[in-house]
């Protein structure tokens, strides 16, 4: 759990830096590695599943942790 929070804080810091750079006229690079595009898609899918109440908070946090740490595929959970 603490690792997840640390990772989220680091990601938040990077996003804030990108926003500040964009505000002064230095937009972030458009080129992203495939692994990050895939990770982003998996995390968006998890958020969608949570918003549709297909998974609960515990399942979402566990899946986010797996995706960030091990880049594992999303496991669709049917209640």
SULRA-V350423 format. One record per pair of residues at least 12 apart in sequence whose C-alpha atoms are under 8 Angstrom apart, sorted by the first residue. I is the first residue (numbers start at 0). J is the second residue. Records with the same first field share a line. If there is no record, write none. Layout:
BEGIN
I=J ; J
END
This chain:
BEGIN
3=64
38=66 ; 67 ; 70
41=66 ; 72 ; 73
42=63 ; 66
45=59 ; 62 ; 63 ; 73
46=59
53=76 ; 77 ; 78
54=76 ; 77 ; 78
62=74
END
